[in-house]
Amino acid sequence: MKYLIIGLGNIGDEYRDTRHNIGFMVLDAFAKASNIVFENKRYGATATMRLKNKELVLLKPSTYMNLSGNAVRYYMQLHKIPLERVLIIVDDLALPFGTIRLKQKGSDAGHNGLKHIAQTLGTQQYSRLRFGLGNDFPRGGQIDFVLDKFPKDQLEQMPPLFERTEEIIKSFVLSGVTITMNQFNTRK
């Protein structure tokens, strides 16, 4: 049984360690902890791993954020992975920094990557792991905020947050979205 785990972000050195690239950062940490390496392929960098009797396909799209749906659809079709076994890791301005929430479905909340995925797949009924960035920016400063790098104090807080996202991803695969939401969304 295969699962597709997608971390959203933008390719290129100018976007490395920016808030909008937290999906890439989460998958990089997950791959490092699992001792696997990404390879550049069509529409993105991928890595595969086994978790008990499940196969995980990790994907960092190379389509840029606003066209993420193209990579998601391509890998869903390539590996014949149904929507209920897809997890999108995404930044979220509505959550305080470091808050991590799993949702089974929902709106794009103005996020261009999620918007394109919903348009491409024709549905918003996919699971997403939302990584809170906070909203400490002036009115109209949203784009600059998400494209800015994380400050040093927040980068220092990342290792335990990455461990938590790893636990959530593994639980999503092994236990399903409902059990995982009940277990992890209530913890601080």
C-alpha positions as CSV (number, residue, x, y, z in Angstrom):
1,M,0.0,0.0,0.0
2,K,1.5,3.3,-1.1
3,Y,1.2,6.8,0.4
4,L,2.1,10.1,-1.1
5,I,3.5,12.7,1.3
6,I,4.0,16.1,-0.3
7,G,5.9,19.0,1.3
8,L,5.0,22.3,-0.4
9,G,7.7,24.9,-1.2
10,N,9.6,26.7,-3.9
11,I,12.7,25.5,-5.6
12,G,15.9,27.6,-5.7
13,D,18.5,28.8,-3.2
14,E,16.7,32.2,-2.7
15,Y,13.8,30.3,-1.1
16,R,15.8,27.9,1.1
17,D,14.8,28.2,4.8
18,T,12.0,30.6,4.0
19,R,8.7,30.3,5.9
20,H,6.8,29.3,2.7
21,N,9.2,26.4,2.3
22,I,8.4,24.7,5.6
23,G,6.9,21.7,3.7
24,F,10.3,21.1,2.1
25,M,12.1,21.6,5.4
26,V,9.7,19.0,7.1
27,L,10.4,16.4,4.4
28,D,14.1,17.0,4.4
29,A,14.2,16.4,8.2
30,F,12.0,13.3,7.8
31,A,14.2,11.9,5.1
32,K,17.4,12.6,7.1
33,A,15.9,10.9,10.2
34,S,14.9,7.9,8.0
35,N,18.3,7.8,6.3
36,I,17.0,8.3,2.8
37,V,18.0,10.7,0.0
38,F,15.9,12.7,-2.5
39,E,16.5,12.3,-6.2
40,N,15.5,14.9,-8.8
41,K,12.8,13.5,-11.1
42,R,10.0,14.8,-13.2
43,Y,8.0,17.5,-11.4
44,G,10.0,17.3,-8.2
45,A,12.5,15.6,-5.9
46,T,11.3,12.2,-4.6
47,A,12.4,9.7,-2.0
48,T,10.8,6.4,-1.1
49,M,10.8,4.5,2.1
50,R,9.0,1.6,3.8
51,L,7.2,1.9,7.1
52,K,6.1,-1.6,8.2
53,N,4.1,-2.9,5.2
54,K,3.5,0.6,3.7
55,E,5.5,2.4,1.0
56,L,5.9,6.2,1.4
57,V,6.6,8.3,-1.6
58,L,8.0,11.7,-0.4
59,L,7.7,14.5,-2.9
60,K,9.0,18.1,-3.0
61,P,7.4,19.6,-6.1
62,S,9.7,21.5,-8.5
63,T,6.7,23.3,-10.1
64,Y,6.8,26.3,-7.7
65,M,4.1,26.8,-5.2
66,N,1.4,28.2,-7.5
67,L,1.5,25.1,-9.7
68,S,1.9,22.4,-7.0
69,G,-1.2,20.5,-8.3
70,N,0.6,19.4,-11.4
71,A,3.2,17.5,-9.4
72,V,0.6,16.1,-7.0
73,R,-1.6,14.8,-9.8
74,Y,1.3,13.3,-11.7
75,Y,2.6,11.3,-8.7
76,M,-0.9,10.2,-7.7
77,Q,-1.4,8.8,-11.2
78,L,2.1,7.4,-11.5
79,H,1.9,5.4,-8.3
80,K,-1.9,4.9,-8.4
81,I,-2.3,6.5,-5.0
82,P,-5.9,7.4,-4.0
83,L,-6.7,10.7,-2.4
84,E,-7.3,9.3,1.0
85,R,-3.6,8.2,1.1
86,V,-2.2,11.7,0.2
87,L,-0.9,14.1,2.8
88,I,0.1,17.7,2.0
89,I,2.5,19.6,4.3
90,V,1.9,23.3,4.2
91,D,2.6,26.6,5.9
92,D,-0.3,28.3,7.7
93,L,-0.5,31.9,8.8
94,A,-3.6,31.3,10.8
95,L,-1.8,29.2,13.4
96,P,0.8,30.5,15.8
97,F,4.4,29.6,15.1
98,G,5.1,26.0,15.9
99,T,1.5,24.9,16.1
100,I,1.0,21.8,14.0
101,R,-2.5,20.6,13.0
102,L,-3.7,17.7,10.8
103,K,-6.9,18.3,8.9
104,Q,-8.8,15.8,6.8
105,K,-10.1,18.4,4.4
106,G,-10.8,22.1,4.2
107,S,-10.5,25.3,2.2
108,D,-7.3,26.6,0.7
109,A,-7.5,29.6,3.1
110,G,-5.9,31.8,0.5
111,H,-2.8,29.5,0.1
112,N,-1.9,29.4,-3.6
113,G,-0.3,26.0,-3.4
114,L,-3.5,24.5,-1.9
115,K,-5.7,26.5,-4.3
116,H,-3.9,25.0,-7.3
117,I,-4.0,21.5,-5.9
118,A,-7.8,21.8,-5.3
119,Q,-8.3,23.1,-8.9
120,T,-6.1,20.4,-10.4
121,L,-7.7,17.5,-8.4
122,G,-11.2,19.0,-8.5
123,T,-11.6,18.6,-4.8
124,Q,-10.5,19.9,-1.4
125,Q,-11.1,16.5,0.3
126,Y,-7.4,15.8,0.9
127,S,-5.5,15.7,4.2
128,R,-3.1,18.4,5.0
129,L,-0.6,18.9,7.8
130,R,-0.6,22.6,8.7
131,F,2.6,24.1,10.2
132,G,1.9,27.4,11.9
133,L,3.9,30.4,11.0
134,G,2.0,33.0,13.0
135,N,1.0,36.3,11.5
136,D,3.5,38.8,12.9
137,F,3.5,41.1,9.9
138,P,2.1,44.5,9.0
139,R,-1.1,44.8,7.0
140,G,-0.3,44.0,3.3
141,G,3.0,42.3,4.4
142,Q,1.9,38.7,4.0
143,I,4.0,37.9,0.9
144,D,7.2,39.4,2.3
145,F,6.6,37.5,5.5
146,V,6.2,34.1,4.0
147,L,9.1,34.6,1.6
148,D,11.4,35.8,4.4
149,K,13.7,33.4,6.1
150,F,12.9,32.1,9.6
151,P,14.6,34.1,12.3
152,K,17.4,32.4,14.3
153,D,15.3,31.9,17.4
154,Q,12.6,30.0,15.4
155,L,15.2,27.9,13.5
156,E,16.5,26.8,16.9
157,Q,13.0,25.6,17.9
158,M,12.7,23.4,14.7
159,P,14.3,20.1,15.8
160,P,11.5,19.1,18.2
161,L,8.8,20.4,15.8
162,F,10.3,18.2,13.0
163,E,10.2,15.2,15.4
164,R,6.5,15.9,16.0
165,T,5.7,16.2,12.3
166,E,7.6,12.9,11.8
167,E,5.4,11.2,14.4
168,I,2.2,12.7,12.8
169,I,3.3,11.5,9.3
170,K,4.0,8.0,10.6
171,S,0.7,7.9,12.5
172,F,-1.2,9.1,9.4
173,V,0.2,6.2,7.5
174,L,-0.1,3.5,10.1
175,S,-3.3,4.6,12.0
176,G,-5.2,6.8,9.6
177,V,-6.2,10.5,9.6
178,T,-9.0,10.3,12.3
179,I,-7.0,8.6,14.9
180,T,-4.0,10.8,14.2
181,M,-6.0,14.0,14.5
182,N,-7.5,12.8,17.8
183,Q,-4.1,11.9,19.1
184,F,-2.0,14.9,18.0
185,N,-4.3,17.9,17.5
186,T,-5.2,18.1,21.2
187,R,-1.6,18.1,22.4
188,K,0.3,21.3,22.9
